[in-house]
Amino acid sequence: MKSLLSTWQFWALGSAVFAALTAILAKAGIGDTNADFATFVRTVVILLLLACIVTVTQSWQSPSAVSPRSWIFLVLSGLATGASWFCYFRALKLGNAAQVAPLDKLSVVLVAIFAVLFLGERLSPTHWLAVSMIAAGAVLLTLRI
């Protein structure tokens, strides 16, 4: 039997929990702080944490061992992450976490669409229904009613 720690579901749920905590902790901490500076602080903390993790797990590797194709996509992913955080912290500064976070989670819907369009992945009609429900739920949570 597979160890729980070796399943994608375990790590995906961990990601969801920490993403939820990110919204709550960021909203609590942003207060009178500039959103861009708050994003910078968060980024420095992440960089230090990941350096520790890579060191402890002995996962450092030579940059030359990474293919040029991987470099391109990792750099583009980093730029997308930075843009996402920039937008997210601005949204949290201006709005309620309980409304900002669900709208941000429309990324789940976009991932499904992009995975089909760009990665050739296939979704069943049931999966498309679920994606539609996520979209509807995210939009409904942003309404002030």
C-alpha positions as CSV (number, residue, x, y, z in Angstrom):
1,M,0.0,0.0,0.0
2,K,1.2,3.5,-0.9
3,S,2.4,5.7,1.9
4,L,0.1,8.7,2.4
5,L,3.1,11.0,1.9
6,S,3.7,9.6,-1.6
7,T,0.2,10.4,-2.9
8,W,-0.6,13.5,-5.0
9,Q,-3.9,13.8,-3.0
10,F,-2.0,14.4,0.3
11,W,0.1,17.1,-1.2
12,A,-2.8,18.7,-3.1
13,L,-4.8,18.9,0.2
14,G,-1.8,20.3,2.0
15,S,-1.6,23.0,-0.7
16,A,-5.2,23.9,-0.3
17,V,-4.9,24.2,3.5
18,F,-1.8,26.4,3.2
19,A,-3.4,28.5,0.4
20,A,-6.3,29.1,2.7
21,L,-4.0,30.1,5.5
22,T,-2.1,32.3,3.1
23,A,-5.3,34.3,2.4
24,I,-6.2,34.7,6.1
25,L,-2.7,35.4,7.4
26,A,-2.0,37.9,4.5
27,K,-5.3,39.7,5.1
28,A,-4.5,39.9,8.8
29,G,-1.0,41.1,8.2
30,I,-1.4,43.5,5.3
31,G,-3.3,46.2,7.4
32,D,-1.5,49.4,6.8
33,T,1.3,47.8,4.8
34,N,1.8,48.5,1.1
35,A,0.6,45.5,-0.9
36,D,3.8,45.5,-3.0
37,F,6.1,45.5,0.1
38,A,3.9,42.8,1.7
39,T,4.4,40.7,-1.5
40,F,8.2,41.3,-1.3
41,V,8.3,40.2,2.4
42,R,6.3,37.0,1.6
43,T,8.7,36.3,-1.3
44,V,11.8,36.6,0.8
45,V,10.4,34.3,3.4
46,I,9.5,31.7,0.7
47,L,13.0,32.0,-0.8
48,L,14.6,31.3,2.6
49,L,12.2,28.5,3.4
50,L,12.8,26.8,0.1
51,A,16.6,27.2,0.4
52,C,16.3,25.4,3.8
53,I,14.1,22.6,2.3
54,V,16.4,22.1,-0.7
55,T,19.4,21.9,1.7
56,V,17.8,19.5,4.2
57,T,16.6,17.2,1.4
58,Q,19.8,17.5,-0.4
59,S,18.0,18.5,-3.6
60,W,20.4,21.0,-4.9
61,Q,21.4,20.4,-8.5
62,S,23.7,22.0,-11.1
63,P,21.8,24.6,-13.1
64,S,23.5,23.2,-16.2
65,A,21.6,19.9,-15.5
66,V,18.3,21.7,-16.3
67,S,17.4,21.6,-19.9
68,P,16.9,24.9,-21.8
69,R,13.2,24.0,-22.4
70,S,12.8,23.5,-18.6
71,W,14.5,26.8,-17.9
72,I,12.2,28.7,-20.2
73,F,9.0,27.2,-18.7
74,L,10.3,27.5,-15.1
75,V,11.2,31.2,-15.6
76,L,7.8,31.8,-17.3
77,S,6.1,30.0,-14.4
78,G,8.0,32.2,-11.9
79,L,6.9,35.3,-13.8
80,A,3.3,34.1,-13.7
81,T,3.6,33.4,-10.0
82,G,4.9,36.8,-9.3
83,A,2.1,38.4,-11.3
84,S,-0.4,36.3,-9.5
85,W,0.9,37.3,-6.1
86,F,1.1,41.0,-7.1
87,C,-2.6,40.8,-8.1
88,Y,-3.6,38.7,-5.1
89,F,-2.1,41.0,-2.5
90,R,-3.6,44.1,-4.2
91,A,-7.0,42.4,-4.2
92,L,-6.7,41.4,-0.5
93,K,-5.7,45.0,0.4
94,L,-8.9,46.2,-1.3
95,G,-11.4,43.4,-0.6
96,N,-12.6,40.8,1.9
97,A,-10.5,37.6,2.0
98,A,-13.8,35.6,1.9
99,Q,-14.5,37.1,-1.5
100,V,-11.0,37.5,-2.9
101,A,-9.9,33.9,-2.3
102,P,-12.9,32.3,-4.1
103,L,-12.5,34.5,-7.1
104,D,-8.8,33.7,-7.1
105,K,-9.7,30.0,-7.2
106,L,-11.2,30.5,-10.6
107,S,-7.7,29.5,-11.4
108,V,-9.0,25.9,-10.9
109,V,-11.4,26.5,-13.8
110,L,-8.7,28.1,-15.9
111,V,-6.2,25.2,-15.2
112,A,-8.8,22.7,-16.5
113,I,-9.4,24.8,-19.7
114,F,-5.7,25.4,-20.3
115,A,-4.8,21.8,-19.6
116,V,-7.2,20.7,-22.3
117,L,-6.1,23.4,-24.8
118,F,-2.3,23.4,-24.2
119,L,-1.4,20.0,-22.6
120,G,-3.9,17.8,-24.5
121,E,-5.5,16.5,-21.3
122,R,-9.1,15.2,-21.5
123,L,-11.9,15.8,-19.1
124,S,-15.1,13.8,-19.0
125,P,-18.5,15.4,-19.1
126,T,-18.7,14.8,-15.3
127,H,-15.5,16.7,-14.8
128,W,-16.7,19.6,-17.0
129,L,-19.8,19.7,-14.8
130,A,-17.7,19.9,-11.8
131,V,-15.5,22.7,-13.3
132,S,-18.7,24.6,-14.1
133,M,-19.9,24.2,-10.6
134,I,-16.6,25.5,-9.2
135,A,-16.9,28.5,-11.5
136,A,-20.5,29.2,-10.4
137,G,-19.6,28.8,-6.7
138,A,-16.6,31.1,-7.0
139,V,-18.7,33.8,-8.7
140,L,-21.6,33.4,-6.2
141,L,-19.2,33.8,-3.3
142,T,-18.0,37.2,-4.6
143,L,-21.6,38.6,-4.6
144,R,-22.6,40.9,-1.7
145,I,-26.2,39.6,-1.1
